[in-house]
Amino acid sequence: MIRSSAMRSPDAGFCLRCKIVLNLVRGRPVQMIHEILGCAVSQVYRIARRFVEQGEIGLADRREDNGDPKVDEDYELELIRLVAEDSPQDHGYRRPTWTQELLLLVMESQTGIGISRSAMSRLLSRLEIRLGRPKPVVGCPWKKARRTRRLRKLERLIDELPDDEVIVYADEVDIHLNPKIGPDYMLRGTQKTVMTPGKNQKHYLAGALNARTGKLTWVEWDHKNSDLFILQLWQLVGRDYPKARRIHIILDNFCIHDSQRTRIALAALDGKVKLHFLPPYCPDHNRIERVWKDLHDNVTRNHRCRNMEELMDEVRAYLSIRREAMRHEYAKRCTA
């Protein structure tokens, strides 16, 4: 009877209490039950006493008689809004970041409902509100209307581009021999170490991501200057898209994209390449930025390469695999 009740119940707590009783009936000692089920020894004794005194009804969750739950949908929505839009300083506290204690205090002030810290912890987990690392951003100095017009113009360009023309997102990325330090799993009470070479070395890539096909290409250079960008222009025109009537490049406002040497190189290409600049400080609208982020996540963060040659081999291997994956992904979209 107890076994069938446990199998039918969606309540994990009730199932655990049933398992405790079943193990006791089988004659297993309390310590063994504690180790098998991962519950406290005191809980085993408590469930055994309730079962002896009340029978199967004693295994039910007694919190059912506590009345209506304090946390309702309005409480949850207010908590989500608080985390997404406010900081403790908006509510009179000097601390700029949230803690569970401050969330409890502010939520009680806002809603009149007070809950325990453990209840708040469970609620944050259920709502998938996590403790993460914010992303630093710089605000665009343009007015919102001007910024929106520019972004919509670029979207229309992609949608209306003739078949004999190409449009790519372009950007540069720095590769440092000194590893970028990032989070990693480690045992409690320990901290992993990442060996650094001491004296840093740098290498640079300029990449281009086709906005319609997902084709990824890149060039490498020892310096992040106009020569790097001009080298990319030659590759786009001469090797990557030699049959294209015109190549459109969406890119940021970095100085090498509009230097005097770059203008001379563009003039020599006789209008075959046209640059389209994003509004200032809008990296999220340059699709190749995601490729560089994934490159750092998968290669350069916490890396253990001993020299730049070894690191660059890893970079090229990752980008080659990524290029093939993106090509297949875009091909599926076109056939869907």
Summary of the structure (lengths in Angstrom):
residues: 336
radius of gyration: 29.8
end to end distance: 52.1
largest distance: 93.3
contacts: 836
relative contact order: 0.08
helix: 54%
strand: 12%
